[in-house]
Amino acid sequence: MNFYCLHEGFYEGVQLRLDQLKAACEKQRVEFVALNSLTADYSSLPTLTKNDLLYSCARGSQTLESILLNENVTTFYVKNPALNQAFSSTDWSILHDKANIPAPKTIYHLTDNRALLKKYIDYLGGFPLVIKVAGGTRGIGTIKIETWQNLISTVDYLATTNNSFIFRQFIQARSGCRLIVLGNEVIASADFAMNENDFRNAVVLSEVKYYARKYPETLKQLAVKAAHVANVEWAGVDFLEDENGNYLLLEINFPTGFSGLIDVCGVDIPEKMIAYLKDKAQRQ
């Protein structure tokens, strides 16, 4: 049995994930095969079977994953898609809204129309509000807007770019909550401290500080539902806890980082990942 672990080059945290997943494969007696989509030989890629495990552990290897995907290979998808879904957190937010999972209010289309902007401000609860680029990661492309003047000058510029943006309600959060979903359960969970000097919390991964926390069963069930709605059985699901103790879904992350929670939560997350896929392959 082989575990094909895809990545596209190396950004912060990728090598550590690869090392941890490789060590987990050794414990589970599974052959670890790392494939860098930037250097892979596309003329001789393998045809994967149900006894092969496939996971893209970092962003950017969508094309390689699409080539390797088929209906038989064992993955973290609920149902294997024909191609890599390449969904952004924005696309998933639309699905989560349709599934009635509590989340910050969102307008899914940027406009510079002044009349619409005034309606949107009221709908989102006034200033501050957030503008976020679709498909962004680690908070890059997320802008906090404090005033009308700030809003119109920003949208006038953004409307000239080729990117898609959304407007979102700003939540004054008591804490951020990361729940790691695997299958039908949450296997690790922790608060992450809100950044005092930057409303975004994951621009520099090494600066994110986690604190183990057990959450209500209802929240864990919501996290599992959010992952499954997005057609994945493995994800990092992020909620914001507001000042009144309400939990609002911020986004799901697939693939997701997990290294920072292993010691904090006392859970061997990568070994659980490999064991889950191995068991799934044997059940199929």
C-alpha positions in Angstrom: 0.0 0.0 0.0 1.3 3.4 -1.0 0.5 6.9 0.3 0.9 9.4 -2.4 1.5 12.8 -0.7 1.3 15.7 -3.1 2.6 19.2 -2.7 3.7 22.1 -4.9 7.1 23.3 -3.9 7.7 24.4 -0.3 6.2 27.1 1.8 6.2 27.5 5.5 5.2 24.3 7.2 5.2 22.0 4.2 8.4 20.1 4.9 7.3 19.5 8.5 4.0 18.1 7.3 5.8 15.8 4.9 8.2 14.6 7.6 5.3 13.9 10.0 3.2 12.1 7.4 6.2 10.0 6.4 6.8 9.0 10.0 3.1 8.1 10.3 3.4 5.9 7.3 6.3 4.0 8.7 4.3 3.3 11.9 1.4 2.0 9.8 3.7 0.1 7.4 2.6 2.1 4.4 5.0 3.2 1.7 5.3 7.0 1.6 5.7 8.6 -1.8 6.1 12.4 -2.0 5.3 14.0 -5.3 6.2 17.6 -5.9 4.0 18.8 -8.7 6.8 21.2 -9.9 9.3 18.4 -10.5 7.1 15.3 -11.1 7.5 13.3 -14.3 4.1 13.8 -16.0 5.0 11.3 -18.7 5.1 8.3 -16.3 2.5 8.9 -13.6 1.1 5.8 -11.9 -2.5 4.6 -12.2 -3.8 4.4 -8.6 -6.1 1.7 -7.2 -8.1 1.5 -4.0 -5.0 0.2 -2.2 -3.3 3.5 -3.0 -3.9 6.4 -0.7 -3.9 9.9 -2.2 -3.7 13.3 -0.4 -2.5 16.7 -1.4 -1.0 18.0 1.8 -0.6 21.6 0.7 -2.1 24.0 -1.8 -1.1 24.3 -5.4 -1.0 20.7 -6.8 -4.5 20.7 -8.2 -3.5 19.6 -11.7 -1.4 16.7 -10.5 -4.2 15.6 -8.2 -6.8 15.8 -11.0 -4.6 13.5 -13.1 -4.2 10.9 -10.4 -7.8 11.0 -9.1 -10.2 8.2 -10.2 -13.2 6.5 -8.7 -11.1 3.8 -7.0 -8.2 5.5 -5.3 -8.7 6.0 -1.5 -8.9 9.7 -0.5 -10.3 12.0 2.1 -13.2 12.9 -0.2 -16.6 11.7 0.8 -17.0 10.9 -2.9 -14.1 11.1 -5.3 -14.6 13.9 -7.8 -13.5 13.5 -11.4 -11.1 16.4 -11.0 -9.7 18.3 -8.0 -12.5 20.4 -6.7 -10.3 23.5 -6.4 -12.9 25.1 -4.3 -12.0 28.2 -2.4 -13.2 29.0 1.1 -15.7 31.4 -0.6 -17.3 28.6 -2.6 -17.6 26.5 0.5 -19.1 29.4 2.4 -22.0 29.4 -0.2 -22.6 25.7 0.5 -22.5 26.3 4.2 -25.0 29.1 3.9 -27.3 26.7 2.0 -26.9 24.2 4.8 -27.9 26.8 7.4 -24.6 26.6 9.3 -24.2 29.8 11.4 -21.6 32.1 9.9 -20.9 35.9 9.5 -23.2 37.6 7.1 -21.7 37.7 3.6 -22.3 39.5 0.3 -20.7 37.4 -2.4 -20.1 40.0 -5.0 -18.0 43.2 -5.0 -19.6 46.4 -6.3 -18.6 50.0 -6.5 -22.2 51.1 -6.8 -22.8 53.6 -4.0 -26.5 52.8 -3.5 -25.8 49.1 -3.1 -22.8 49.7 -0.9 -25.0 51.6 1.6 -27.5 48.7 1.6 -24.7 46.3 2.2 -23.3 48.3 5.1 -26.7 48.1 6.8 -27.1 44.4 6.0 -23.6 43.6 7.4 -24.3 45.5 10.6 -22.3 48.7 9.8 -18.6 49.4 10.1 -16.1 47.8 10.5 -16.6 45.3 7.8 -14.3 43.0 5.9 -13.4 42.6 2.2 -11.8 39.3 1.3 -10.4 38.1 -2.0 -11.9 34.8 -3.1 -9.4 32.0 -2.9 -7.0 33.7 -0.5 -5.2 31.9 2.2 -3.6 32.7 5.6 -5.4 36.1 5.7 -3.6 37.5 2.7 -6.1 39.6 0.7 -8.4 40.2 3.6 -9.0 43.9 4.3 -10.7 45.5 7.3 -12.8 48.6 6.4 -13.5 51.2 9.1 -15.2 54.1 7.3 -17.2 55.0 4.2 -14.3 56.9 2.8 -12.1 53.9 3.3 -14.7 51.7 1.7 -15.3 53.7 -1.5 -11.6 54.3 -2.2 -10.9 50.6 -1.7 -13.7 49.2 -3.9 -13.0 51.7 -6.6 -9.5 50.2 -6.9 -10.5 46.6 -6.4 -13.1 46.8 -9.1 -10.3 47.5 -11.6 -8.5 44.2 -10.8 -9.3 40.8 -12.2 -9.9 39.2 -8.7 -13.2 38.3 -7.1 -14.0 39.7 -3.7 -16.7 39.3 -1.0 -18.0 41.6 1.7 -18.3 40.1 5.2 -19.6 41.1 8.6 -16.8 41.8 11.0 -17.0 39.7 14.2 -15.5 41.0 17.4 -14.2 37.7 18.5 -13.5 36.4 21.9 -11.4 33.6 20.5 -10.7 31.6 17.3 -11.5 27.9 17.4 -9.8 25.2 15.3 -11.4 21.8 15.2 -9.7 19.0 13.3 -12.4 16.7 11.7 -11.5 13.2 10.6 -14.4 11.1 9.4 -17.4 11.5 11.7 -15.5 13.0 14.7 -13.4 15.8 15.9 -10.0 14.3 16.9 -8.3 17.5 18.1 -9.4 21.0 19.0 -7.9 24.2 20.3 -8.4 27.9 20.6 -6.0 30.2 18.7 -5.3 33.5 20.3 -6.6 36.6 18.5 -3.8 38.8 17.3 -3.6 42.1 19.1 -1.7 43.8 16.3 -3.4 42.3 13.3 -7.1 41.2 13.0 -5.9 38.4 10.7 -4.4 35.4 12.6 -2.6 33.1 10.2 -0.3 35.3 8.0 2.7 33.8 9.7 2.0 30.2 10.6 4.8 30.0 13.2 3.2 32.9 15.1 -0.2 31.2 15.6 -0.5 30.0 19.2 -2.9 27.2 20.1 -4.4 26.3 23.4 -6.2 22.9 23.8 -9.9 23.2 24.4 -12.8 20.9 24.5 -15.9 22.3 22.7 -19.6 21.5 23.1 -20.8 18.4 21.2 -23.1 20.6 19.2 -20.2 22.6 17.8 -18.3 19.4 17.0 -21.3 18.1 15.1 -21.4 21.4 13.2 -17.7 21.1 12.3 -18.3 17.6 11.0 -21.3 18.8 9.0 -19.3 21.7 7.5 -16.6 19.3 6.3 -19.0 16.8 4.8 -21.0 19.5 3.1 -17.7 20.4 1.3 -17.3 16.7 0.3 -14.3 16.0 2.6 -13.8 13.7 5.6 -10.7 15.5 6.8 -10.4 19.3 7.4 -9.4 22.1 9.8 -12.7 23.8 10.6 -12.4 27.3 12.0 -15.1 29.1 14.0 -15.1 32.5 15.7 -16.6 32.7 19.2 -18.1 36.2 19.6 -18.4 38.2 22.8 -21.7 36.5 23.6 -20.4 33.0 23.3 -21.9 32.3 19.9 -19.9 30.2 17.4 -19.8 31.3 13.8 -18.2 29.3 11.0 -15.3 31.2 9.5 -14.0 28.7 7.0 -12.9 25.1 6.4 -9.4 24.3 5.4 -8.6 21.4 3.0 -5.8 20.7 2.9 -5.1 21.9 6.4 -2.1 22.4 8.7 -2.1 20.2 11.8 1.5 20.3 13.1 0.8 23.0 15.7 -1.9 21.0 17.4 -0.1 17.6 17.8 1.7 18.5 21.0 -0.9 21.0 22.3 -3.7 18.4 22.1 -1.6 15.3 22.8 -2.9 13.6 19.6 -0.8 11.9 16.9 -2.8 13.5 14.1 -0.8 12.3 11.1 -0.9 8.7 12.4 -4.7 8.9 12.7 -4.9 10.3 9.2 -2.9 7.4 7.7 -4.8 4.8 9.8 -8.1 6.3 8.7 -7.2 6.1 5.0 -5.7 2.6 5.4 -8.9 1.3 7.1 -11.1 3.0 4.4 -9.1 1.3 1.7 -9.6 -2.1 3.3 -13.4 -1.5 3.7 -13.9 -0.5 0.1 
